[in-house]
Amino acid sequence: MEFPMSAEEFAAKAKQLAETQGITLTGNQGKISRSGVTASYLYEAGKLKVEILEKPFFVSTDYCEEQLRNWIQKS
């Protein structure tokens, strides 16, 4: 999944993620995990790329992506 995003928007989302979910992004790329879902992220050239790497078997990838998309797109 790709999301167009300025550097300022990426920094704001990273801060919000740390404050609301306790997840700290380490630089412009890395992996994050929460509730059995692991994803990789890469921010470069004005785009945030996210890939779901692992998830519980009873949760669809589509559901994980939908939840992520909704969170990123809300103000």
N, C-alpha and C positions, 0 to 999 in steps of 0.2 A: 504494500500500500504506500502511496506517495501523497504528501500534503504540501502544497506551496506554503511557505512560511518565511517571514523575515527573521533575521538574527535576533531582533528584539522580541518577536513573538515566541521564538524557540526558548529564549531565556525566561520569558514570563511563564510559559507552560512548564518548563523544568522546575521553576520555583514553586508553582502551584502543585505539581506532582509531589514534590518533597513535603510541602506543608499539609496537603490533604490526604496523601496516601503513604507517606513515609518512605517514598522511593526516590533515591538520589541518582541523577544522571551523572556519569563521570565523563565529561567532555562531550565531543560531538558524535561519538559512537560508542556502542557498548551493548550490554544485555541488561534487561530488567526482569524481575520475577515478582509475581504476586498471586496468591490464591491458586497455585498450581499452573499458572500460565507464565511462560517465558517467551520473551520477544527480544529481537535485536533491533537496534535503531542506528541510523546514520543521518546526520544533518550536514548537508553540503550544498553549495550553489543554490541557496534559497529553497531547498526541498528537504522535508523530513521523510525518510524512508523507514518503514516499520515492517518487520516480518515476524509472524507468530511461529515460534520454533517448537514449543511444547505446550500441551493443554491436557486437561483431564479428558478421558475418552468419552464422557457423557456430555461434553460441551463442544458444539460445532465450531469450526474455524470461522464460519460466517458470523456466528454470534459474537465471538471475540472481536472480530474486525468491526462489526457494527457498533459494539460498545466503545471501542477505541475511537472510531470515526466520530461518534456522537460527542465524546469527551473533548476531542481535539477541536471540533468545529464550534463548540459552545464558547461563548465569551468568557 
